[in-house]
Amino acid sequence: MSWFDPVPIAKFVELNKKQAAEEVPESCPEPPSLNGLQIHCGPILRLCGLWEENLPNYRALILLVTKGETEPEVSYALGPAAEENAPTGWKSPEEGVFPAINFHTEQGFKFWRFNVKLDLAEYEQKVRYSINGQQNDAHAFFLPAADQSMNVMSFSCNGFSLSTDTSQYKSSLWLDVLRKHEKQHYHVMLGGGDQIYCDAIKQHVELIQEWLNETTAARKRKIQTTPEMVDEMGDYYLHAYLEWFGQGYWQGTNGGTLQHMFPLSMAQIPAVNIYDDHDIIDGFGSYKDRTMASHVFSTIGNVAYKYYMLFQHHMLVDEEVYHSDPSWILLKKEGKFIKQRNHSVYMRLGKEISLLGVDCRTERRLHQIIDPDTYNLVFKRCQEELTKTPETKHLLVMLGVPILYPRMVWLEWILTLRIFKPIRGLATRGIVAQGLVNEFDGSIEVLDDLNDHWCSKHHKKERNALMKRLIDLGAANGVRITILSGDVHLGCFGRMKTKIHHHPNAHILRDAEKENLNVTETPQYDPRLIFNVISSAIVNAPPPDVMPTLLKRQNKIHKFDSNTTEDIVPIFMSDTDGSPRDNHYFLNKRNWSDLILAKQSAEYASVAGTGITKFPGSKLEHDQEVLADQKVDEQHLKYPVLENSLVTTLHVEDDGNDTEATTADYEIMIPDLQGKFKLQQSRIKHLSGQ
């Protein structure tokens, strides 16, 4: 194996074809033994931080879950990623061993955490690692150069809903991730929630089934969990993670899947994750408070949280590191139902990009997503970090659920009308319309999904307050904020931007011209420009065609305040096969996204900063024909390919059974924000005191 060998994509393609051709086994296969060591899960890479204390450091973790008496050792070799960038006189990689700790043992499974502490260099580096001396050409990852930012991959909804017919999705979009990774290395992947689907807990835990079968809501709420029930819950989550994160194995009510590409990706691209409802159970956090407070339901949340921390953050809730890692933003008080502190995260992703991952689930209630004290702590940390790092150009904000998205308040209103109350009661007892209501509290089944949304009637005020603070934070610091979300199983781009382009008081440039520039022609000077990259699902099935059609009908330009509008960007003129589309706003096919600075982009580095501007769209022939005749207007804007523009791409699947995992790329250029701004204050709907 040569040091400069690329990512072995040809092997992964053959493995994906073999996997798609075989029947999914009825149970998860046993992992092979490695010189007496049985690895049930891992290696899984987690990014912890870099450029901490303004030093070019790099911190990560590697997780292994093993059985047997043999202890694992992870050794590594570190060197330049490309031969042309190797320093003069370089001959061989630096070698070492990552220190390990067995931080948890359960049911004979030993959890090992390996601490990765390295220094960034003047060139991109490759780390190749071996387990007990056994080399694997998939066990390697990349560090950006000290003066670079990370190439970012983002995903969500990494699993199937319980009743999905998986026969239509035998291929894996993770193969496409690895194919792109071969061409331009991803230094980090951002998991925006639902990294695992744990809804099957209600089928696999017998005592939960008994609880669900109680049709009287008042009696259901009074049922207490027993030690046996807690053990059953823990057993379910442990094995669900071991199977899905370990081998990409999952079984639902209408089929299963074996996704080898997913564990292979986790062994090569370090992750930073937040979590959402399916990491716990469908809808957790968005039911009525009395339902959430029931002993059985809240216990599900607390048990799920333990395994979320174990597998997705590589730590135990009783460990000191759980409270002390520098990347955490920690509130002192616990959530109401999940008795843990909000664990949001802030870290730099290189010189010019930083990340804020907001924990939107630990404190979630029907009428609250995040505690007000948490917001204050989060924004205090952001301001401190941006003050210390004025070179930051982009702040990526992970929120999980889309925040710039069509409103569905009218549907909420219909589903909660008093006229439906008798029908809901009969459905709860199983007399009529089975499946109309959920089994937890008898509410209409889809209501928890609607309540989850930032634009629901319960969260509008909180949503608008958050958007105002994000706009003000970016404007004051000269940082472009981009929000990353998933959850809705389709792709689109939400957008906020300045409404009145020549208003003399709309915004004033600090330390620059005093006049307001025309931000239609120069969006790099628009302090209100925020995109919401909505990318999902990388695994789950998309919704039927009626959903994007409904969303298109609800889609319109909204007024946020007198100076700001929000809309959905028209970008899907063509389908993935090149055929014309009527719906330019929403595309219901599986997808994932990446974000790469133009000056680092293999495609755009040579033209970055030369004055080129581009409409959002794809390179498909029909798109190019439409865009050639497109005129700039309020919705159709061109964005410049600046050196620090963030080339943001949705990679959309063409066919779920295509073993080559072919995708079409739809991209937007997100310009950095040039200048610092003091914004005019104006009244914002739902916010008092404006």
C-alpha positions in Angstrom: 0.0 0.0 0.0 1.6 3.3 -1.2 1.4 6.3 1.1 -0.2 8.5 -1.6 -2.8 5.9 -2.7 -6.2 7.6 -3.0 -9.4 6.6 -1.2 -10.1 3.1 -2.6 -13.4 4.0 -4.3 -13.4 1.1 -6.8 -13.4 -1.4 -3.8 -16.4 0.5 -2.3 -18.3 0.4 -5.5 -17.9 -3.4 -5.8 -18.9 -3.8 -2.2 -22.0 -1.7 -2.7 -23.0 -3.8 -5.7 -22.5 -7.0 -3.8 -24.5 -5.6 -0.9 -27.4 -4.6 -3.2 -27.6 -8.0 -4.9 -27.8 -10.0 -1.7 -30.9 -10.5 0.5 -30.8 -8.7 3.8 -30.3 -11.3 6.6 -33.0 -11.7 9.2 -30.5 -10.9 12.0 -27.3 -8.8 12.1 -24.2 -10.7 11.0 -21.5 -11.4 13.6 -18.5 -9.2 13.1 -15.2 -11.0 12.1 -12.5 -11.6 14.6 -9.2 -9.6 14.2 -6.4 -11.6 15.8 -8.6 -12.6 18.7 -10.3 -9.1 18.9 -14.0 -8.9 18.0 -14.9 -5.4 17.0 -18.7 -5.0 17.2 -18.7 -1.2 16.4 -16.1 1.2 15.0 -13.8 2.6 14.3 -15.9 5.8 14.5 -14.2 9.2 14.2 -15.4 12.2 16.1 -14.0 15.7 15.7 -13.5 17.6 19.0 -11.8 20.8 18.0 -9.0 22.6 16.2 -7.3 26.0 16.4 -8.1 26.1 20.2 -6.5 29.0 22.1 -5.5 30.2 18.6 -3.0 27.4 18.3 -2.9 25.1 15.2 -4.0 22.0 17.2 -6.3 19.2 16.1 -8.3 17.1 18.5 -10.4 14.0 17.7 -11.6 10.7 19.1 -11.8 7.2 17.8 -14.4 4.8 19.2 -14.1 1.0 19.3 -16.6 -1.3 20.9 -15.1 -4.8 21.4 -15.6 -8.1 23.0 -13.0 -10.5 24.3 -9.9 -10.4 26.4 -7.6 -8.9 23.7 -7.1 -5.1 24.2 -7.1 -3.0 21.1 -4.2 -0.7 20.1 -4.5 2.0 17.5 -1.2 3.1 15.9 -0.9 5.8 13.3 1.2 7.2 10.6 1.0 10.9 9.7 2.3 12.6 6.5 1.3 14.9 3.6 -1.9 14.1 1.8 -0.6 14.7 -1.7 2.9 14.0 -3.1 3.0 17.4 -4.8 2.5 19.2 -1.4 5.1 17.1 0.5 7.8 19.3 2.0 11.3 19.1 0.5 13.2 16.1 1.7 10.1 14.3 3.1 10.8 10.5 3.0 8.4 8.7 5.4 5.4 9.4 7.7 5.7 10.2 11.4 4.5 7.3 13.5 2.9 6.9 16.9 0.1 5.4 19.1 -3.1 7.0 20.2 -3.6 6.7 23.9 -6.7 4.6 24.9 -9.1 4.3 27.8 -11.8 1.6 28.4 -14.3 4.1 29.6 -17.4 1.9 29.8 -18.3 -1.8 29.8 -21.8 -3.2 29.4 -23.1 -6.7 28.7 -19.5 -7.7 28.0 -19.0 -5.0 25.4 -16.0 -2.8 26.1 -16.1 0.8 24.9 -12.6 2.2 24.0 -11.8 5.8 23.4 -8.6 6.7 21.6 -7.5 10.4 22.0 -6.2 12.0 18.8 -4.0 15.0 19.4 -2.1 16.3 16.4 -0.7 19.6 15.0 -1.8 21.2 11.8 1.0 21.7 9.2 1.5 24.1 6.2 0.0 21.4 4.0 -3.0 19.0 4.1 -2.1 15.9 6.0 -3.3 12.3 5.9 -3.5 10.1 9.0 -3.5 6.4 8.3 -4.3 4.2 11.4 -4.1 0.5 12.2 -5.9 -1.6 14.8 -3.5 -4.1 16.5 -1.1 -3.8 13.5 -3.8 -4.7 11.0 -3.8 -2.2 8.1 -7.1 -1.4 6.3 -7.0 1.0 3.3 -10.4 2.5 4.5 -8.8 3.5 7.9 -7.5 7.0 7.1 -8.6 10.6 7.5 -7.4 14.0 6.5 -6.4 17.2 8.3 -6.6 20.6 6.5 -3.6 22.8 6.2 -3.1 25.3 9.0 -4.1 28.2 6.7 -7.1 26.4 5.3 -10.7 25.8 6.4 -12.3 22.3 6.4 -14.2 20.9 3.5 -17.6 20.1 5.1 -20.0 17.3 4.3 -23.5 17.6 5.9 -26.3 15.0 6.3 -29.4 14.1 8.2 -32.2 11.4 8.5 -29.7 8.6 8.3 -32.1 5.7 8.6 -35.5 4.4 7.6 -38.9 5.0 9.1 -40.3 1.9 10.7 -42.8 1.0 7.9 -40.6 1.9 4.9 -40.5 -0.5 2.0 -36.7 -0.7 1.8 -36.8 -2.7 -1.5 -36.8 0.6 -3.4 -33.5 1.8 -1.8 -31.0 -1.0 -2.0 -28.1 1.3 -3.0 -26.4 3.8 -0.6 -25.8 7.5 -0.9 -22.8 7.0 1.4 -21.1 5.6 -1.7 -21.5 8.9 -3.4 -20.1 10.6 -0.3 -17.0 8.4 -0.5 -16.7 9.0 -4.2 -16.7 12.8 -3.7 -14.3 12.3 -0.8 -11.8 10.6 -3.1 -11.7 13.7 -5.3 -11.7 16.4 -2.6 -11.2 15.2 0.9 -13.9 15.9 3.5 -12.3 16.9 6.8 -15.5 16.7 8.8 -19.1 15.5 8.4 -21.9 17.2 10.3 -24.8 15.0 11.5 -27.8 17.2 11.7 -30.0 14.7 13.6 -31.6 11.3 13.2 -28.3 9.6 12.8 -30.1 6.5 13.8 -33.9 5.6 13.8 -34.9 4.2 17.2 -38.7 4.2 16.7 -38.7 0.3 16.9 -38.2 0.5 20.6 -41.9 0.4 20.9 -41.9 -3.0 19.2 -38.9 -4.6 20.8 -39.5 -3.7 24.4 -42.4 -5.8 25.6 -43.1 -3.7 28.7 -43.5 -0.6 26.5 -46.0 -2.4 24.3 -48.1 -3.1 27.5 -47.9 0.6 28.3 -48.9 1.6 24.7 -51.8 -0.8 24.8 -53.4 1.1 27.7 -56.0 3.2 25.9 -57.0 5.5 28.8 -54.6 8.4 28.7 -54.9 9.2 32.4 -54.0 5.6 33.4 -51.2 5.5 30.9 -49.6 8.6 32.4 -49.6 7.1 35.9 -47.8 3.9 34.9 -44.3 3.8 36.4 -41.2 2.3 34.8 -39.7 -0.7 36.5 -36.0 -1.6 36.7 -36.8 -4.4 34.2 -38.3 -1.9 31.7 -35.2 0.4 32.0 -33.0 -2.6 31.4 -35.0 -3.6 28.3 -34.8 0.0 27.0 -31.0 0.0 27.5 -30.7 -3.4 25.8 -32.6 -2.1 22.8 -30.6 1.1 22.3 -27.3 -0.7 22.8 -28.0 -3.3 20.2 -29.7 -0.8 17.8 -26.5 1.3 17.8 -24.2 -1.8 17.6 -26.0 -3.0 14.5 -26.6 0.3 12.7 -23.3 2.1 13.6 -21.4 -1.1 13.7 -22.5 -2.8 10.4 -25.2 -0.6 8.9 -27.8 -3.2 9.7 -31.5 -2.4 10.4 -34.8 -4.2 10.2 -38.3 -2.6 10.0 -41.8 -3.9 9.5 -41.5 -3.8 5.7 -38.0 -4.9 5.1 -34.4 -4.3 6.2 -31.1 -2.9 5.0 -27.4 -3.6 5.2 -25.5 -0.4 4.5 -21.8 -1.2 4.6 -20.9 2.3 3.2 -22.1 4.1 6.3 -19.7 2.5 8.8 -16.9 2.8 6.2 -17.7 6.6 6.0 -17.6 7.0 9.8 -14.1 5.3 9.8 -12.8 8.0 7.3 -14.5 11.3 8.0 -14.7 12.7 11.6 -18.2 13.7 12.7 -19.8 16.4 14.8 -23.4 15.5 15.6 -26.4 17.0 17.2 -29.5 14.8 17.7 -33.2 14.9 16.9 -36.4 12.9 17.7 -35.7 9.7 16.0 -32.4 9.3 17.9 -34.8 8.8 20.8 -38.3 8.0 19.5 -40.5 9.6 16.9 -41.8 13.0 18.0 -40.0 13.1 21.4 -40.2 16.6 22.7 -43.2 17.7 20.6 -46.1 16.0 22.5 -48.1 17.7 25.3 -46.2 18.3 28.4 -48.3 15.9 30.4 -47.5 13.2 27.9 -43.8 14.0 28.0 -43.8 14.1 31.8 -45.2 10.6 32.1 -42.7 8.3 33.7 -42.4 5.8 30.9 -42.0 8.5 28.2 -39.4 10.6 30.0 -37.5 7.4 30.9 -37.2 6.6 27.2 -35.7 10.0 26.6 -33.1 9.6 29.4 -32.1 6.1 28.4 -31.8 7.2 24.8 -29.6 10.1 25.8 -27.1 7.8 27.5 -26.5 5.9 24.3 -26.5 9.0 22.1 -23.6 10.3 24.2 -21.9 6.9 24.2 -22.0 6.3 20.4 -22.2 9.8 18.9 -20.0 11.6 21.3 -17.8 8.8 22.7 -18.4 9.6 26.4 -20.4 8.5 29.4 -22.7 10.9 31.2 -21.0 10.2 34.5 -17.5 11.1 33.1 -15.7 14.3 33.9 -15.1 14.9 30.2 -18.9 15.0 29.7 -18.8 18.3 31.6 -15.4 19.7 30.6 -14.7 19.4 26.9 -13.8 22.9 25.5 -16.2 22.6 22.6 -19.3 22.3 24.8 -21.7 25.1 25.6 -23.3 23.9 28.9 -26.3 25.3 30.8 -26.1 24.6 34.5 -29.7 23.4 34.9 -31.2 20.2 33.4 -34.0 19.8 30.9 -37.5 19.2 32.1 -37.9 15.7 30.7 -34.4 14.7 29.7 -32.6 15.2 33.0 -29.3 16.4 31.4 -27.7 19.7 30.6 -28.1 21.2 27.1 -25.0 20.2 25.2 -24.6 22.6 22.4 -21.2 22.8 20.6 -19.0 25.5 19.3 -15.7 24.8 17.4 -13.6 26.2 14.6 -13.5 24.3 11.4 -10.2 25.9 10.3 -9.1 29.4 9.8 -12.2 31.0 8.3 -15.2 28.7 9.1 -16.7 28.1 12.6 -19.5 25.8 13.7 -22.3 26.2 16.2 -24.3 23.0 16.8 -27.4 23.8 18.8 -28.9 21.1 21.0 -32.6 21.5 20.1 -33.9 18.4 21.8 -32.7 18.1 25.4 -34.8 21.1 26.6 -37.6 20.7 24.0 -41.2 21.0 25.0 -44.4 21.6 23.1 -44.1 25.3 23.8 -40.3 25.7 23.9 -37.4 24.4 21.9 -34.5 25.9 23.8 -34.4 27.5 27.3 -33.9 31.3 27.2 -30.9 31.0 29.4 -29.3 28.6 26.9 -29.8 31.1 24.1 -28.0 33.8 26.2 -25.2 31.4 26.9 -24.9 30.3 23.2 -24.8 33.9 21.9 -22.4 35.0 24.6 -20.0 32.2 23.6 -20.4 33.0 19.8 -19.6 36.7 20.4 -16.5 35.8 22.5 -15.2 33.4 19.9 -15.8 35.7 17.0 -14.1 38.6 18.8 -11.1 36.4 19.3 -11.0 35.2 15.7 -11.7 38.2 13.4 -10.5 36.0 10.5 -13.8 34.0 10.7 -15.8 34.5 7.4 -18.6 31.9 7.8 -20.5 30.6 10.8 -22.4 27.3 10.2 -25.3 26.8 12.5 -26.8 23.3 12.9 -30.5 23.4 13.9 -31.9 20.0 12.9 -35.4 21.1 11.9 -35.7 23.8 9.1 -36.3 27.3 10.3 -36.8 29.1 6.9 -39.5 26.9 5.5 -43.2 27.1 4.4 -45.8 27.5 7.1 -48.3 24.8 7.9 -50.3 26.6 10.6 -53.5 26.1 8.6 -53.0 22.4 8.8 -52.3 22.5 12.5 -55.5 24.5 12.9 -57.6 21.9 11.0 -56.2 18.9 12.9 -56.9 20.5 16.3 -60.5 21.6 15.6 -62.9 20.6 18.4 -65.1 19.0 15.8 -62.5 16.1 15.5 -62.3 15.4 19.2 -65.0 12.6 19.3 -63.3 11.0 16.3 -59.9 11.2 18.0 -61.4 9.6 21.0 -62.8 6.6 19.0 -59.5 6.3 17.1 -57.6 6.1 20.4 -59.7 3.1 21.5 -59.2 1.5 18.1 -62.9 1.6 17.2 -62.4 3.7 14.0 -59.7 5.1 11.8 -56.7 3.1 13.1 -53.5 5.0 12.5 -55.2 8.4 12.7 -53.8 9.1 16.1 -50.5 8.3 17.8 -50.3 5.7 20.5 -48.7 8.1 23.1 -51.5 10.6 23.8 -54.2 10.2 21.1 -53.3 13.3 19.1 -53.5 13.3 15.3 -50.5 11.2 14.1 -48.8 13.9 12.0 -49.3 16.7 14.6 -46.0 16.0 16.3 -44.2 16.6 13.0 -46.0 19.9 12.6 -45.3 20.9 16.2 -41.6 20.1 15.6 -41.4 22.9 13.1 -40.0 26.4 14.0 -42.9 28.0 12.2 -45.6 26.1 14.2 -47.9 28.2 16.2 -46.1 27.1 19.4 -42.7 28.3 18.3 -43.2 31.4 16.1 -42.1 33.9 18.7 -39.0 31.8 19.6 -38.2 31.3 16.0 -38.3 35.0 15.1 -36.3 36.0 18.2 -33.6 33.5 17.2 -33.4 34.7 13.6 -33.2 38.3 14.8 -30.2 37.4 17.0 -28.5 35.5 14.3 -28.9 38.4 11.8 -27.6 40.9 14.4 -24.7 38.6 15.3 -23.5 38.1 11.7 -24.0 41.8 10.8 -22.1 43.1 13.9 -19.1 40.8 13.3 -19.0 40.8 9.5 -19.6 37.0 9.4 -21.9 35.2 7.0 -24.3 32.8 8.9 -25.6 29.7 7.1 -28.1 27.4 8.8 -27.9 23.6 8.2 -31.1 21.6 8.7 -32.7 18.3 7.7 -35.7 16.4 9.0 -38.2 17.0 6.1 -36.9 14.3 3.7 -36.4 16.6 0.7 -34.0 19.2 -0.5 -34.4 23.0 -0.8 -32.7 26.3 0.2 -34.5 28.7 2.5 -33.3 32.3 2.4 -33.5 35.6 4.3 -32.3 38.8 2.6 -32.6 42.5 2.6 -36.0 43.7 1.2 -35.5 47.3 0.4 -32.3 47.6 -1.6 -31.9 51.4 -1.7 -33.5 52.5 1.6 -31.1 55.1 3.1 -31.5 53.8 6.7 -31.7 50.0 6.1 -28.2 49.4 7.2 -25.0 51.5 7.7 -21.6 50.1 6.9 -19.1 50.4 9.8 -15.6 51.6 8.9 -16.6 51.8 5.2 -19.0 53.7 3.0 -22.0 55.2 4.7 -24.4 54.7 1.9 -26.5 51.6 1.5 -25.2 49.5 -1.4 -27.4 47.7 -3.9 -27.4 44.3 -2.4 -29.2 42.8 -5.4 -26.1 43.3 -7.4 -23.7 42.9 -4.5 -25.1 40.3 -2.0 -21.7 40.1 -0.3 -22.7 43.4 1.3 -26.1 42.2 2.5 -26.0 41.7 6.3 -29.4 40.1 6.3 -28.6 37.3 3.8 -28.9 34.0 5.5 -29.4 30.7 3.8 -31.0 27.6 5.4 -29.5 24.6 3.6 -32.2 21.9 4.0 -30.8 18.5 3.1 -32.5 15.2 3.9 -32.6 12.3 3.8 -29.4 10.5 3.1 -31.1 7.2 3.8 -34.8 7.5 4.5 -37.4 7.4 1.8 -38.6 10.8 0.4 -42.2 11.9 0.8 -44.7 11.3 -2.1 -45.0 13.9 -4.9 -48.0 15.5 -3.2 -45.8 16.9 -0.5 -43.6 19.2 -2.6 -46.7 20.2 -4.6 -48.4 21.2 -1.4 -45.3 23.0 -0.2 -45.0 24.9 -3.5 -48.6 26.1 -3.1 -47.8 27.3 0.4 -44.5 28.9 -0.7 -44.5 32.7 -1.0 -42.3 35.7 -0.1 -42.8 36.4 3.6 -42.1 39.7 5.3 -39.9 39.2 8.4 -39.6 42.9 9.1 -39.8 46.1 7.1 -36.3 45.6 5.8 -36.2 41.8 5.5 -37.9 39.1 3.4 -37.7 35.3 3.5 -38.4 32.8 0.7 -37.4 29.5 -0.9 -34.7 29.7 -3.6 -35.8 28.5 -7.1 -33.0 26.0 -7.9 -34.6 22.8 -9.3 -35.4 23.7 -12.9 -34.4 20.1 -13.9 -34.9 16.7 -12.3 -31.9 14.5 -11.7 -32.4 12.8 -15.1 -32.3 16.2 -16.8 -36.0 16.5 -17.5 -37.8 19.8 -17.0 -39.6 20.4 -13.6 -42.5 22.7 -12.8 -41.6 22.8 -9.1 -38.4 24.8 -8.9 -38.4 25.0 -5.1 -38.6 21.5 -3.6 -37.2 18.2 -4.8 -38.3 15.0 -3.0 -35.4 12.7 -3.5 -32.7 11.4 -1.2 -29.8 13.8 -0.9 -26.8 15.1 1.1 -24.8 18.3 0.9 -21.3 19.7 1.1 -19.8 23.2 1.7 -16.4 24.1 0.4 -14.7 27.5 0.1 -14.3 28.5 -3.5 -10.6 29.1 -3.2 -10.2 25.5 -2.0 -12.7 24.0 -4.5 -11.2 21.8 -7.1 -13.7 23.2 -9.6 -13.8 26.9 -8.7 -10.4 27.8 -7.2 -9.0 28.9 -10.6 -11.8 31.4 -11.2 -12.6 32.5 -7.6 -12.5 36.3 -7.3 -12.4 37.0 -11.1 -15.9 38.6 -11.1 -18.0 35.6 -12.1 -21.5 35.5 -10.8 -23.9 32.5 -10.9 -27.6 31.8 -10.5 -28.4 28.9 -8.2 -29.0 25.8 -10.2 -27.4 22.6 -11.7 -25.1 22.0 -14.6 -27.8 19.9 -16.3 -28.5 21.0 -19.9 -32.1 22.2 -19.3 -31.0 24.2 -16.2 -28.4 25.9 -18.3 -30.9 26.8 -21.0 -33.3 28.3 -18.5 -30.7 30.2 -16.6 -29.2 31.6 -19.8 -32.5 33.6 -20.3 -33.1 34.3 -16.6 -33.4 38.0 -15.5 -32.4 39.1 -12.1 -35.5 39.8 -9.9 -36.6 39.6 -6.3 -36.4 35.8 -6.2 -33.8 35.1 -8.9 -30.5 36.5 -7.8 -26.9 35.9 -8.9 -24.2 35.2 -6.4 -20.5 35.9 -6.9 -17.8 33.3 -7.0 -15.5 35.1 -4.5 -12.4 33.5 -2.9 -14.4 33.1 0.3 -17.7 32.2 -1.2 -19.0 28.9 0.2 -19.8 26.6 -2.7 -22.8 24.8 -1.3 -24.1 21.8 -3.1 -27.1 19.4 -2.8 -26.1 16.0 -4.2 -29.5 14.5 -5.2 -30.0 10.8 -5.9 -31.4 9.8 -9.3 -32.4 6.1 -8.5 -32.4 4.5 -5.1 -31.4 1.1 -6.6 -28.6 2.5 -8.7 -25.5 0.7 -7.3 -23.3 3.4 -8.7 -25.3 5.9 -6.5 -25.4 8.5 -9.3 -26.4 12.0 -8.2 -27.2 15.4 -9.8 -25.6 18.5 -8.2 -27.5 21.7 -7.4 -25.4 24.5 -6.1 -25.5 27.9 -4.6 -22.6 30.4 -4.1 -22.9 31.8 -0.5 -20.7 34.9 -0.4 -18.9 35.9 2.7 -20.1 39.1 4.4 -17.8 42.0 3.6 -18.0 44.7 6.2 -19.6 45.1 9.6 -23.0 46.6 9.9 -25.3 48.3 12.4 -28.9 47.4 11.4 -31.9 49.6 11.7 -34.3 48.1 14.3 -37.9 47.5 13.1 -40.9 45.7 14.4 -40.9 41.9 14.0 -44.1 39.9 14.2 -44.7 38.0 17.4 -42.0 39.8 19.3 -43.1 42.2 21.9 -41.4 45.5 22.7 -40.3 46.0 19.1 
